[in-house]
């Protein structure tokens, strides 16, 4: 049980941290020619969407390898964490922030408002450099100060 829980959280949190580093140093560096299609979208499929296919393949590959016995089972749970993160990323990034595959009403959660603000500030930059806020779920606390408090909790 502990192996499953620790593997899941390692995969989920690890892909957020590794993804932020890849985003900052590769996507906004030598792979900008691919990633810029997301900063200057024309609608529909973006060349940048291949990154999601790559990350998803890593998660599914680890999941299958672990549960089919090719690697220790721990890595299967890491794969589950990465895969669940991918689903969360899709809903928050593609639906909530960019409305690419449908839209959601404006969130009233302070966290979701700050997340959306941080990501939109990331997109104000249409060149590889300068930039800010390269992660999705973890971002600078200043974005909480830039959004209005949840009106439901007042």
Steps between C-alpha positions, in 0.01 A plus 500: 500500500778742594681418175188592302435826683864613493538402133181684405605822674854472365357479149239772548723756673813393314349567158393847615858580606675326210244646260565853629875453446447356152261786423746764620827368363403295192164629377606861552848415378605270216147361450336842473436439129248234610366667816439839336198347325333506841591863569376607156210257443304487178234262632474122484797268539828671589845358435549556874234232570762235421651577841177370659528184290861456615424555871190280476705223341747512788217469755323218318831324430593502869148393599501201264862406570436497874174311496619247239810428708772641274613745770421512874133564576593837658560637149151396395362724773731781387343453156151530651605827670635639172184392316266655757707819485448498123124490549511782755728698269260455209200626698680793663725606212309417183145546628514749791782727384491476119145375428645278226263204538202666661466764763428522866340784694743738669624325812428650840773300675788730587748229409349448153479875441867536596596201283320651203661840563849348528458310176358798316797708618723226358324541165539877487852420377495407132874452475710227663651752745414666732242281670343411832295232673609182323312250718126452506395394851788664686549871442622811681279614792475851352228372267275440800532868587401596143160332505184587690404278794235234461161679528332181628713484815435862605 
